[in-house]
Amino acid sequence: MVREEDVPALGELMKEYIVDFYQRPEPPKKRLAELIELLREEERGVQFVAERDGKLIGFATLYFTFSTLRAQKTTVMNDLYVVESERGSGAAVALFQQCESYTKSNGYAFMTWETAQDNHRAQRFYEKMGGVKGDWLTYSI
């Protein structure tokens, strides 16, 4: 989980994920900081970090929601990001397993996640972790 001393580095890592990896506009630092603090409260979600030699190298974000079909609470792994130089190091596996463990140990029915259609590396990773493509298509507006 995210400690107070992780917050500045996590903000920078999230910015890298948003701007460099997904090539989206940089959100204001204040909004990123507010999101991190909201998730540290563990009411609407939670974040986990991976570090090597005292430096953050990745993070994962779980958001809490519900499944009407199961009439139970569920988690959505919205983010799983590891810096490029650390991919293949086991950091992604550890983050994924933390999310899965948190989901199970806190009584959530299941964990879902999404990835971009062209992110084939992530798709192979998720299949290796036991994930299967669902029956539902995702839309947004």
C-alpha positions as CSV (number, residue, x, y, z in Angstrom):
1,M,0.0,0.0,0.0
2,V,1.0,3.6,-0.5
3,R,2.9,5.2,2.4
4,E,3.0,9.0,3.0
5,E,6.7,9.1,1.8
6,D,5.6,7.3,-1.4
7,V,3.2,10.1,-2.5
8,P,5.5,12.4,-4.4
9,A,7.2,9.6,-6.3
10,L,3.9,8.0,-7.0
11,G,2.5,11.2,-8.4
12,E,5.5,11.4,-10.8
13,L,5.0,7.7,-11.8
14,M,1.3,8.3,-12.4
15,K,2.2,11.3,-14.6
16,E,4.6,9.1,-16.6
17,Y,1.9,6.5,-17.0
18,I,-0.7,9.0,-18.2
19,V,1.5,11.3,-20.4
20,D,4.3,9.0,-21.7
21,F,2.7,5.6,-21.8
22,Y,-0.9,6.5,-22.7
23,Q,-0.1,9.9,-24.3
24,R,-2.9,11.7,-22.6
25,P,-2.8,15.3,-21.4
26,E,-1.0,15.9,-18.1
27,P,-3.6,16.3,-15.3
28,P,-3.0,19.1,-12.7
29,K,-0.6,17.9,-9.9
30,K,-3.2,18.9,-7.3
31,R,-5.8,16.5,-8.9
32,L,-3.3,13.6,-8.9
33,A,-2.4,14.3,-5.3
34,E,-6.1,14.4,-4.3
35,L,-6.7,11.1,-6.1
36,I,-3.7,9.5,-4.3
37,E,-5.0,10.7,-0.9
38,L,-8.5,9.5,-1.7
39,L,-7.2,6.0,-2.5
40,R,-5.0,6.0,0.7
41,E,-8.3,6.2,2.7
42,E,-9.3,2.8,1.2
43,E,-13.0,3.7,0.9
44,R,-13.4,3.9,-2.8
45,G,-10.2,2.1,-3.9
46,V,-6.6,1.4,-3.0
47,Q,-3.2,1.6,-4.6
48,F,-0.2,-0.6,-4.3
49,V,3.4,0.2,-5.2
50,A,6.5,-1.8,-6.2
51,E,9.9,-0.5,-5.4
52,R,13.5,-1.6,-6.0
53,D,16.4,-0.1,-4.0
54,G,14.1,2.5,-2.4
55,K,12.8,3.8,-5.7
56,L,9.2,3.3,-6.9
57,I,9.1,1.3,-10.2
58,G,5.4,0.5,-10.5
59,F,1.9,0.8,-9.2
60,A,-1.5,-0.7,-9.4
61,T,-4.9,0.8,-8.6
62,L,-8.0,-1.0,-7.5
63,Y,-11.4,0.7,-7.5
64,F,-14.3,-0.6,-5.6
65,T,-17.7,-1.2,-7.3
66,F,-20.6,-3.7,-7.4
67,S,-21.9,-6.4,-9.6
68,T,-25.7,-6.4,-9.9
69,L,-25.6,-9.9,-11.5
70,R,-23.8,-11.2,-8.4
71,A,-25.3,-8.8,-5.9
72,Q,-21.8,-8.4,-4.5
73,K,-19.0,-5.9,-4.3
74,T,-16.2,-6.2,-6.8
75,T,-12.9,-4.6,-7.7
76,V,-11.7,-3.1,-10.9
77,M,-7.9,-3.1,-11.5
78,N,-7.8,0.2,-13.3
79,D,-4.1,0.5,-13.6
80,L,-1.1,-1.8,-13.6
81,Y,2.1,0.0,-14.6
82,V,5.8,-0.8,-14.3
83,V,8.5,1.5,-15.7
84,E,10.0,0.1,-18.9
85,S,13.4,-0.7,-17.5
86,E,11.8,-3.0,-14.9
87,R,9.3,-4.9,-17.1
88,G,9.9,-8.6,-16.9
89,S,11.5,-8.2,-13.4
90,G,8.5,-9.7,-11.6
91,A,7.2,-6.4,-10.4
92,A,4.0,-6.6,-12.5
93,V,3.4,-10.2,-11.2
94,A,3.8,-9.0,-7.6
95,L,1.5,-6.0,-8.1
96,F,-1.1,-8.2,-9.8
97,Q,-1.0,-10.7,-7.0
98,Q,-1.3,-8.0,-4.4
99,C,-4.5,-6.8,-6.2
100,E,-5.9,-10.3,-6.4
101,S,-5.0,-11.1,-2.8
102,Y,-6.6,-7.9,-1.6
103,T,-9.8,-8.7,-3.6
104,K,-10.1,-12.2,-2.2
105,S,-9.1,-11.4,1.4
106,N,-11.6,-8.5,1.6
107,G,-14.6,-10.4,0.4
108,Y,-15.0,-9.0,-3.1
109,A,-16.7,-11.4,-5.6
110,F,-14.0,-10.9,-8.3
111,M,-11.5,-8.5,-9.9
112,T,-11.9,-7.2,-13.4
113,W,-9.5,-5.2,-15.6
114,E,-9.1,-3.8,-19.0
115,T,-6.3,-3.1,-21.4
116,A,-5.9,-1.4,-24.7
117,Q,-6.7,-3.5,-27.7
118,D,-3.3,-3.0,-29.1
119,N,-1.4,-3.7,-25.9
120,H,-0.5,-7.2,-26.8
121,R,2.2,-7.5,-24.2
122,A,-0.3,-6.7,-21.4
123,Q,-2.8,-9.2,-22.9
124,R,-0.1,-12.0,-22.9
125,F,0.8,-11.1,-19.3
126,Y,-2.9,-11.2,-18.1
127,E,-3.4,-14.5,-19.8
128,K,-0.3,-15.9,-18.1
129,M,-1.7,-14.7,-14.8
130,G,-4.9,-16.8,-15.4
131,G,-7.1,-14.0,-16.8
132,V,-9.6,-14.8,-19.6
133,K,-11.2,-12.4,-22.0
134,G,-14.8,-11.7,-20.9
135,D,-18.0,-11.8,-22.8
136,W,-18.7,-8.1,-22.5
137,L,-17.5,-5.2,-24.7
138,T,-16.5,-2.0,-23.1
139,Y,-17.8,1.4,-24.4
140,S,-17.2,4.9,-23.2
141,I,-18.5,8.3,-23.9
